[in-house]
């Protein structure tokens, strides 16, 4: 692959009308219909559909339970099950709402996502610095990205889906305000280039990328393999690093998005220190809304030598 940074093409092509995508088109049309609904009607329907997900998604739910038992060893099985149910409810509610990010106006997004703590970003902007936002894999991450993209230039990076149509749709949604979505293969160089152009982006430090170059560091009630790279990236791009948390308030039917103060650069000197600092930031974001983290991801797949795997 060329060293040139590459991002997803948002243009529509006739190949997306191929018969192999017809069922995907049906799913997208359903998402668009739900996205056009008012939240007061859509959310109760989502909670009903969540019951079906609880019955059908056996493998992802098994991963979620394994993660929760490892991360919260003091929780009872009843507490774990309650958290799994809340997690699925929020997953379906946010999934069915997401198309509104493509359909509705910027004013609607501002109403749906209450932004707090933006003064930290303003100070970085005044200093001429872009921001690397630290956010783990939470259900509302696309809402966070597009809400911030209303206030400052943003880009992001994503892994390609196998389904070409869904790949186009999801990246069209994420880039609906103009920010490019880079392919994972573009690498750190693409992000560094964006920082030097004063564009900000999310960095997701919770993904398990294997033992190569990762460091084992405490994480909630266990340890996880963490890739310590954001400190060097921030230094090279003259950027500030700020954790961000977002959660959906079902009663108010809106998201609450909070930008937290910048992480002190000295706490990320050295791989072990950086891994610990990143994990502490991720913990802070998760614990704010533990029912809205993507617990079905195998974030604890890489284990220290001699330790048993937690996934069957």
C-alpha positions in Angstrom: 0.0 0.0 0.0 1.2 3.5 -0.8 2.5 5.6 2.1 0.0 8.3 1.0 -2.8 8.8 3.6 -6.1 7.5 2.3 -9.6 8.0 3.4 -12.9 6.5 2.5 -14.6 7.7 -0.6 -18.0 9.1 0.3 -19.3 9.3 -3.3 -22.2 7.1 -4.4 -21.5 4.6 -7.2 -23.8 2.4 -9.2 -22.1 -0.7 -7.8 -23.9 -0.1 -4.5 -27.2 -1.0 -6.3 -26.0 -4.6 -6.9 -28.5 -7.3 -5.9 -26.1 -8.6 -3.2 -26.8 -5.3 -1.3 -30.6 -5.4 -1.5 -31.0 -6.7 2.1 -28.6 -4.1 3.3 -30.6 -1.4 1.5 -33.7 -2.7 3.4 -31.8 -2.4 6.7 -30.6 1.1 5.8 -34.1 2.2 4.9 -35.4 1.0 8.2 -32.6 2.9 10.0 -33.5 6.0 8.1 -37.2 5.6 9.0 -36.3 5.2 12.7 -33.9 8.2 12.4 -36.8 10.3 11.2 -39.0 9.4 14.2 -39.2 11.5 17.3 -37.3 10.0 20.2 -40.5 9.7 22.3 -41.8 7.2 19.8 -38.6 5.5 18.8 -37.1 4.8 22.2 -40.0 2.6 23.5 -39.9 0.6 20.3 -36.1 0.2 20.7 -36.6 -1.2 24.2 -39.0 -3.8 22.8 -36.6 -4.8 20.1 -33.8 -5.1 22.8 -35.7 -8.0 24.3 -35.2 -9.9 20.9 -31.5 -9.0 20.9 -31.1 -10.5 24.4 -32.5 -13.8 23.1 -30.6 -13.9 19.8 -27.1 -12.3 20.4 -25.8 -15.2 22.5 -22.1 -15.0 21.5 -21.7 -11.2 21.9 -23.5 -11.4 25.2 -21.2 -14.1 26.4 -18.2 -11.8 25.6 -19.9 -9.0 27.5 -20.4 -11.1 30.6 -16.8 -12.3 30.5 -15.6 -8.7 30.2 -17.9 -7.5 33.1 -16.8 -10.4 35.4 -13.1 -9.6 34.8 -13.5 -5.8 35.1 -15.9 -5.8 38.0 -15.0 -8.9 40.1 -17.0 -7.6 43.1 -20.3 -7.5 41.2 -22.8 -10.4 41.7 -24.2 -12.3 38.8 -27.5 -10.5 39.2 -25.7 -7.2 39.0 -23.8 -8.4 35.9 -27.1 -9.4 34.2 -28.8 -6.1 35.0 -25.8 -4.3 33.5 -26.0 -6.5 30.4 -29.7 -5.8 29.9 -29.1 -2.0 30.3 -26.3 -2.2 27.9 -28.4 -3.9 25.2 -31.2 -1.4 25.8 -28.9 1.5 25.2 -27.3 -0.2 22.2 -30.6 -0.6 20.4 -31.9 2.9 21.4 -28.7 4.5 20.0 -28.5 2.3 16.9 -32.0 3.1 15.8 -31.5 6.8 16.4 -28.1 7.1 14.6 -29.5 7.9 11.1 -30.8 11.2 12.5 -27.2 12.4 12.4 -27.4 12.2 8.6 -31.0 13.3 8.2 -31.4 16.1 10.7 -30.0 19.7 10.9 -27.0 20.9 12.9 -29.5 22.7 15.1 -31.2 19.4 15.9 -27.8 17.8 16.7 -27.0 20.6 19.1 -30.4 20.1 20.9 -29.8 16.3 21.1 -26.3 16.6 22.4 -25.6 18.9 25.3 -22.0 19.9 25.2 -20.1 20.7 28.4 -16.5 21.4 29.2 -15.8 22.9 25.8 -13.8 25.7 27.5 -10.9 23.2 27.6 -10.9 23.0 23.8 -11.2 26.8 23.5 -8.0 27.2 25.6 -6.2 24.8 23.3 -7.5 26.6 20.2 -6.3 29.9 21.7 -2.9 28.4 22.1 -2.9 27.2 18.5 -3.1 23.6 19.4 -5.3 20.8 18.0 -6.9 18.2 20.3 -6.6 14.4 20.5 -9.8 13.4 22.2 -9.5 10.2 24.2 -12.7 8.1 24.0 -13.1 4.4 24.2 -15.7 2.4 22.2 -19.0 3.7 23.6 -22.4 3.5 21.9 -22.7 7.2 21.4 -19.3 7.9 19.9 -20.7 9.0 16.5 -22.8 11.5 18.3 -19.8 12.8 20.2 -17.7 13.1 17.0 -20.3 15.0 14.9 -21.3 17.3 17.8 -17.7 18.3 18.2 -17.3 18.6 14.5 -19.9 21.4 14.6 -17.4 23.4 16.7 -14.0 22.5 15.2 -12.5 20.6 12.3 -12.4 16.9 13.0 -11.2 13.7 11.2 -11.4 10.1 12.3 -10.2 6.7 11.4 -12.2 3.5 11.0 -11.8 -0.1 10.1 -13.5 -1.0 6.8 -16.7 -3.2 6.9 -16.8 -6.2 4.7 -20.2 -5.1 3.3 -19.4 -2.3 0.8 -22.8 -0.6 1.1 -22.8 -0.5 4.9 -19.2 0.7 4.7 -20.3 3.6 2.4 -23.3 4.4 4.6 -21.5 4.4 7.9 -18.7 6.5 6.7 -21.1 8.9 4.8 -22.8 9.4 8.2 -19.5 10.0 10.1 -18.3 12.5 7.5 -21.6 14.3 7.0 -20.1 17.5 8.4 -17.1 17.4 6.1 -14.5 15.5 8.2 -12.6 12.8 6.4 -12.7 9.2 7.7 -9.3 7.6 7.2 -8.8 3.9 6.6 -7.0 2.1 9.4 -4.2 1.2 7.0 -3.4 5.0 6.6 -1.7 4.7 10.0 -0.3 7.3 12.4 1.3 9.3 9.7 -2.1 10.3 8.4 -3.2 11.5 11.8 0.0 13.4 12.4 -0.5 15.2 9.1 -4.0 16.2 10.2 -2.7 17.5 13.5 -0.2 19.7 11.7 -3.2 21.1 9.7 -4.9 21.9 13.1 -7.5 19.2 12.7 -8.5 17.2 15.8 -9.6 13.6 16.1 -10.6 10.8 18.4 -8.1 8.3 19.6 -9.6 5.0 20.9 -7.0 3.5 23.3 -9.1 0.6 24.6 -8.8 -1.6 21.5 -6.6 -4.8 22.0 -4.1 -4.7 19.2 -2.1 -7.7 20.4 1.1 -8.1 22.4 3.5 -6.4 19.9 4.5 -3.0 21.3 1.6 -3.1 23.8 2.2 -2.8 27.6 0.2 -4.6 30.3 -1.3 -2.1 32.7 -4.0 -2.1 35.4 -7.5 -1.6 34.0 -10.6 -1.6 36.3 -10.5 -5.0 38.1 -7.9 -6.6 35.8 -5.1 -5.7 33.4 -5.1 -5.1 29.7 -2.7 -4.7 26.8 -2.5 -1.0 25.9 -0.6 0.6 23.0 1.3 3.7 24.3 1.5 5.9 21.3 -0.7 8.9 21.8 1.8 10.7 24.0 4.4 10.7 21.2 1.8 11.6 18.7 0.6 14.6 20.7 4.2 15.8 21.2 5.0 15.5 17.5 1.7 17.2 16.5 1.8 19.9 19.3 -1.6 18.7 20.4 -3.4 18.5 23.8 -5.0 15.2 24.9 -8.4 15.4 26.4 -10.7 12.5 27.6 -14.3 12.8 26.5 -17.4 11.1 28.0 -20.9 10.8 26.5 -24.0 9.1 27.7 -27.6 9.0 26.7 -30.2 10.2 29.2 -33.3 8.2 28.4 -35.5 10.4 30.6 -34.4 13.7 29.0 -34.0 11.9 25.6 -30.7 13.6 24.9 -27.0 12.9 25.1 -24.7 14.6 27.6 -21.2 15.1 26.2 -18.4 16.3 28.4 -14.9 17.3 27.4 -12.6 16.8 30.4 -9.4 18.8 31.2 -6.3 18.0 29.2 -4.0 15.2 30.4 -0.7 16.6 31.7 2.1 15.6 29.2 4.5 14.6 31.9 2.2 11.8 33.0 2.6 10.1 29.6 6.4 10.0 29.6 7.6 6.4 29.3 5.5 3.5 27.9 4.4 2.2 31.3 3.3 5.6 32.5 1.5 6.4 29.3 -0.4 3.0 29.4 -1.4 3.6 33.0 -2.6 7.2 32.2 -4.6 6.1 29.1 -6.2 3.3 31.1 -7.1 5.6 33.9 -8.7 8.0 31.3 -10.7 5.1 29.8 -11.8 4.0 33.2 -13.1 7.5 34.0 -15.1 7.6 30.7 -16.5 4.1 31.2 -17.5 4.5 34.8 -19.5 7.6 34.0 -21.9 5.5 31.9 -20.9 1.8 32.4 -24.1 0.6 30.7 -23.2 2.4 27.5 -19.7 0.9 26.8 -19.3 -1.7 24.0 -18.8 -4.6 26.3 -19.2 -7.1 23.5 -15.7 -6.2 22.1 -12.8 -8.6 23.0 -10.8 -5.8 24.7 -9.1 -8.3 27.0 -8.1 -10.9 24.4 -4.3 -10.5 25.0 -3.5 -11.8 28.5 -0.2 -11.7 30.4 2.0 -14.8 30.0 0.6 -17.8 31.9 -2.8 -16.2 32.5 -5.8 -18.1 31.1 -7.9 -16.6 28.3 -11.2 -15.1 29.5 -13.2 -15.8 26.3 -14.3 -19.4 25.5 
